[in-house]
Amino acid sequence: MIISETKPFVQIIDSLKGYTRIFLVGCGECAATCKTGGEPELAKAKEMLEAADKRIVGMCMPSAPCVASQVKAEFAKNMKSLREAEVFLVLACGLGVQSVKDNDRLGLAVLPALNSIFPAVMDAQGNFLEKCSLCGDCVLDKTAGICPVTLCPKGLMNGPCGGVDKGKCEVDKDKDCVWVLIYKELEKKKKLGDLLEIRKPRDFKKQTRPHKLMVNI
């Protein structure tokens, strides 16, 4: 899940200078869950923009706007409204914004209404927690399913630093040291021997961007 937040309305209005006729695009998955791009947020955006003398010519909410087929299907259903529009205002993560741009046949301007923050899991209480850095070199098999790349502020790969104090991180005294958590978890599973393996420095080439995965059909 991609966590997002709504841009300040003054920033949105500033980006819309010179445009009057707007088509809104929401997101039925991540942004809807974050309450930044679902149906209530589309309705609120419409109300606020109209109060600022903007005209909303239409709106749609693909389940996942980062999926081209869903965007194309929604655009096909709303082509009459799209022909009236000058600009898309997208209430989705940066992936959704760029997917809208890539699948727009009319050459409209495409603007973001949200800021994309981080990938996350959602716990049972509904909190969003960053637990993966998408590093391309997963070590969870050796660290008891706990990611040191993301959860250690220093990204250490071979145990705690000298600043750990009574199991707490020196960067944040209220936060458990991730390597202490890893140790305890491996101890429970009787796999402390995994800690004896010295890991090589991370291969940052695996994080070279942009990534792509081509599908052969």
C-alpha positions in Angstrom: 0.0 0.0 0.0 1.2 3.5 -0.9 0.5 6.0 1.9 -0.4 9.5 0.8 -1.5 12.8 2.3 -3.5 15.6 0.7 -1.6 18.6 -0.4 -2.6 21.9 1.2 -5.5 23.4 -0.7 -3.6 26.6 -1.4 -0.9 24.5 -3.2 -3.6 22.7 -5.3 -5.2 26.0 -6.3 -1.9 27.5 -7.2 -1.1 24.5 -9.5 -4.5 25.0 -11.2 -3.8 28.6 -12.2 -5.0 29.1 -15.7 -7.3 26.1 -15.6 -11.1 26.3 -15.0 -12.5 23.0 -16.3 -11.3 20.1 -14.1 -11.8 16.3 -14.2 -11.1 14.6 -10.9 -9.6 11.1 -10.7 -9.7 9.2 -7.4 -8.3 5.8 -6.2 -10.4 3.0 -4.8 -7.5 1.2 -3.1 -4.6 2.9 -1.3 -5.8 6.5 -1.4 -9.3 5.4 -0.4 -7.9 3.5 2.5 -5.8 6.5 3.6 -8.9 8.7 3.2 -7.2 10.9 0.7 -8.7 9.8 -2.6 -11.9 7.9 -2.1 -15.5 8.9 -2.9 -15.8 11.3 0.2 -12.6 13.0 -0.7 -13.6 13.4 -4.3 -16.9 15.0 -3.1 -15.0 17.3 -0.8 -12.5 18.3 -3.5 -15.4 19.1 -5.8 -17.1 21.3 -3.2 -13.9 23.2 -2.4 -12.9 23.7 -6.0 -16.3 24.9 -7.0 -16.2 27.4 -4.1 -12.9 28.6 -5.7 -14.7 29.3 -9.0 -13.5 26.1 -10.7 -15.8 23.9 -12.7 -15.8 20.1 -12.2 -16.8 18.6 -15.5 -16.6 15.0 -14.2 -14.9 12.5 -12.0 -14.1 8.8 -11.8 -12.5 6.4 -9.4 -10.7 3.4 -10.8 -10.1 0.7 -8.2 -6.4 1.0 -8.9 -5.4 4.0 -11.1 -1.9 2.6 -11.4 -3.3 -0.1 -13.6 -3.6 1.1 -17.2 -6.6 -1.1 -18.1 -8.7 0.4 -15.3 -7.8 3.9 -16.2 -8.6 3.3 -19.9 -12.0 1.8 -19.0 -13.0 4.7 -16.8 -11.8 7.2 -19.4 -13.8 5.4 -22.1 -17.0 5.7 -20.0 -16.4 9.4 -19.3 -15.1 10.6 -22.7 -17.8 13.2 -23.2 -16.9 14.9 -19.9 -13.2 14.5 -20.7 -13.6 16.4 -23.9 -14.8 19.4 -21.9 -11.9 19.3 -19.4 -8.6 21.2 -19.5 -6.9 19.3 -16.7 -6.9 16.1 -14.6 -6.6 16.6 -10.8 -5.6 13.2 -9.5 -6.3 12.1 -5.9 -3.9 9.2 -6.0 -0.2 8.5 -5.4 2.4 9.5 -7.9 2.0 6.2 -9.7 -1.6 6.9 -10.3 -0.8 10.4 -11.5 1.7 9.1 -14.1 -0.7 6.3 -15.1 -3.4 8.9 -15.9 -0.8 10.9 -18.0 0.3 7.8 -19.8 -3.3 6.7 -20.7 -4.7 10.1 -21.6 -5.3 10.4 -25.4 -6.5 14.0 -25.2 -3.2 15.6 -24.1 -4.7 17.2 -21.0 -2.6 18.6 -18.2 -2.2 16.2 -15.3 -1.7 17.5 -11.7 -1.4 15.8 -8.3 -3.6 16.5 -5.4 -1.7 14.3 -3.0 1.9 13.7 -1.7 3.1 10.1 -1.8 4.9 9.3 1.5 5.9 5.6 1.9 4.9 2.0 1.3 3.2 0.5 4.3 1.3 -2.4 5.9 -1.8 -1.7 7.9 -2.1 -3.3 11.3 -5.2 -4.6 13.1 -5.8 -1.2 14.7 -5.7 0.6 11.3 -2.3 2.1 11.7 0.0 2.4 8.7 3.5 1.2 9.3 6.6 1.4 7.0 8.3 -2.0 7.1 9.9 -2.4 3.7 12.3 -0.1 1.7 11.9 -2.0 -1.6 15.6 -2.4 -1.6 15.7 -5.3 -4.1 17.9 -7.5 -1.9 15.7 -9.0 0.8 17.3 -10.4 3.9 14.1 -11.3 5.8 15.0 -15.0 5.6 18.1 -14.3 7.8 16.5 -11.6 10.1 13.4 -13.4 11.4 11.1 -11.5 9.1 12.2 -8.1 10.5 13.7 -5.6 8.1 16.9 -3.8 9.3 17.2 -1.8 6.1 13.9 0.0 7.0 13.6 -0.2 10.7 17.2 0.6 11.7 17.8 4.4 11.2 21.3 3.6 10.1 20.4 0.6 7.9 22.9 -1.6 9.7 23.2 -5.1 8.3 25.4 -6.8 10.9 23.9 -6.2 14.3 23.4 -3.1 16.5 25.6 -0.1 16.7 27.5 1.1 19.8 24.7 3.4 20.7 22.1 0.8 21.7 21.1 1.4 25.3 19.1 -1.1 27.3 17.6 -2.4 24.0 16.6 1.1 22.8 17.8 2.9 19.7 20.1 5.9 20.2 18.3 7.8 17.5 14.9 7.4 19.2 15.0 6.4 22.8 11.4 5.3 22.7 12.1 2.9 19.9 13.3 -0.7 20.3 16.6 -1.4 18.6 15.6 -3.5 15.6 18.7 -5.7 16.0 17.6 -6.5 19.6 14.2 -7.5 18.2 15.9 -9.7 15.6 18.0 -11.3 18.2 15.1 -12.1 20.4 13.0 -13.5 17.5 15.9 -15.7 16.3 16.5 -16.9 19.8 12.8 -18.0 20.1 13.2 -19.9 16.9 16.6 -21.4 17.9 18.3 -19.8 14.9 20.8 -17.5 16.6 23.4 -19.1 14.3 22.1 -17.0 11.5 23.6 -13.9 13.2 27.1 -15.4 12.8 26.9 -14.8 9.0 28.7 -11.6 8.1 26.6 -9.9 5.4 28.4 -8.0 2.6 27.6 -4.4 2.1 24.3 -3.8 0.3 24.3 -3.9 -3.5 22.9 -0.4 -4.2 22.9 -1.2 -8.0 19.7 -3.1 -7.2 18.1 0.2 -6.3 19.1 2.0 -9.5 16.0 3.7 -10.9 13.8 3.5 -12.8 13.0 -0.2 -12.4 11.0 -2.1 -14.9 9.7 -5.7 -15.3 8.8 -6.6 -18.8 6.1 -9.3 -19.3 6.5 -11.5 -22.4 3.1 -12.3 -23.9 
